[in-house]
């Protein structure tokens, strides 16, 4: 399996080992555009892998903070109570860069930047850049993708 993410198209494509498309999903990348530097709020480009899968069997809309479920389920009421929260929901695919100096190590380390593919509230738009650097997906889509890919799956993010 291999994942291609197109920033331009705001699409994530899952390919099998022969290059056949297995699934396509709408995503939302960073509102700040692309870039690999720490604290940039940008989505990093280049070759990555899924370093860790977090949230297996958690209910839809489970809220994560620091990669741990808080015990909360995201609702419109909870979102109104915490309007500035960056909602990380349902599942997390934690990315690690494969290109030293570009997206790995030093000031450009994707994993140290806590860049994930993760679920987002259904009321939040996907298909346009609006995240803080991560790749956001619909909750049903992230569950499907999470169940299809193992840790170690390669992820290419291109503009």
N, C-alpha and C positions, 0 to 999 in steps of 0.2 A: 504494500500500500504506500501511497505517496499523496501528499496534500499540496496543491498549488493555490496560493491566495493572490488574487489580482486586486491591487489597491484601486486602479483605474475603474474596473468594473464592479468593485465592491462585491466580489464573489469568491467563494471557497469551493474548489473542485477536488473531490476525492477520486484518485485513480488507482486501479489495481496494478499488479506487477507487470502486466502487458501493456499498460497505458490506456486501458479502457476506462471510460468515465463510469464510476459507481454511483456518485451522487454529486449534486451541486446545491449550494446554499447561499443565500444573501447574507452579507456580513456588514459590520460597521467598523471601520478602522479609525485612526486618530483624527480628531478635528484639527490638530496642529500639523497634519501631513506626515511625511515619512522622515525618518532620521533615527540614528542609533545611539545618540548621546544620552547619558543619564540625565534625568530631570528635564528632558525636552518635551515630554508629553506626546512624543511622536511614535509611530509604528515603525519598528525596525525592518529593514530589508535584508534579503539574502537567505542563505541556507540555514535551516534550523532543524531540530528534532523535538519531538514531544518527550521531555525529560521525566515528567510525572503526570499521572492521571489522578484527579482528586474528586471525591464526591460520589463514588459508585453507590447506587441504590438509595441516594438521598431523594426526598420528594421534589417534584417540580417546584421551582421558585424558592428553594432553600437558599437562605442568605449566607454568604461566606465573608468573613473578615479575617485577614491574615491566613487564608487558605483553610480555615476551620469553620464548620457550620456553627452559626450563632444560636441555633434553636428557633430562629425566626423564619417565617414564610412571608415572602414579599407580597404585600397587598397595596392597593391604592392608599389606604389609611396609613400604613407604615411609611410609604413613600412621602406622604404629606407631612408626617412627623419628622422625617429626616430628609429634607429636600436637597441637601448638598452631598449626600452619600453617593459614591461610585458603586452602583449595584453590581455585584458579582454573584450570579445565581446559578443554581442547579448542578453544574459540573464545571471543572477547571481542567484544561489541558495546558500545563506549564511548559513554555518553550525555552529552549537553550540554543544559543547561536553556535554555528559550526565553523565560523570564519574568524580566526584570531585577528584582532585589530579592526574588524568591521562590525561584528555583532557578538564577539566573545572576548572576555577578559578586559581589564582596564576600565576605561570610562565609557565603554560601549557594550557591556555585557548584558545581553537580553535576559538571562535568568536572574541576575542581580537586580535588574530593573522590574522584575515581577511582571513580565509580559505573558499573558495567557490568551487562549481561546476560551471564552466562557459565555454562559447564558446572561441574558439581560431582560429587564421587565418587558412584558408584551406591549406596554404603552409607549416604549422607547423605539424610535425609528431605527430600522436597519436599512441597508442599501445606500447609505450616505455616511461620510466621515463625521463621527460624533463622539468617539471614545476618547479616553485619556492616554491611549497608546496600545491598549489591548485590541484583540479581535472579538467583537461582540456578535453573538448569534441568538436567534430565537431559542427558547428553552427546549421545545420539542426537537429542534434541529441539533442542538448540542448533545442531547441524550442519544440521538441516533448516531451521530458521529463518534461520540465517546465509546459506544458499544461496538463500533466497526473497526477502530484503530487501536493497536497496542502501543504501549510506551516504546519509544525508539523510532516511531514513524517519522519519516523525513517530511519537512514542511518548507516549501519555497515561497517566500513573500517577495513579490515583484510589483513595481509601479507600472 
